[in-house]
Amino acid sequence: MNIWIAIGVTAVGCYAVKLAGLLVPAGVLERPLVRRLAALLPVALLAALTAQQTFSDGQSLTVDARAAGVAAAAVALMLRAPFLLVVASAVVVTAGVRALGG
């Protein structure tokens, strides 16, 4: 029963956030600071999600093959490689480190 309560509260919360977004006056959304924050927020959230998925294992901090894959992807991005090559390099390096016992 607790799961259904959590699902219900989450659904109501999501609806409330969406409704709050619709109620914000247009003048507030046109301010330069709000525009800059809106442009930077998705990048910050994606970076935080990537860091959390790469360096955590449950409740503990860990550095394993995933970190090597992210590092390889970062190098490929700095070399301005196409997106598929960035992903492929991350996959190959992660698989290689895991195969070597890391």
Buried (B, 14 or more C-beta within 10 A) or exposed (E): EEEEEEEEEEEEEEEEEEEEEEEEEEEEEEEEEEEEEEEEEEEEEEEEEEEEEBBEEEEEEEEBBBBBBBBBBEBBBEEEBEEEEBBBBBEEBBEBBBEEEE
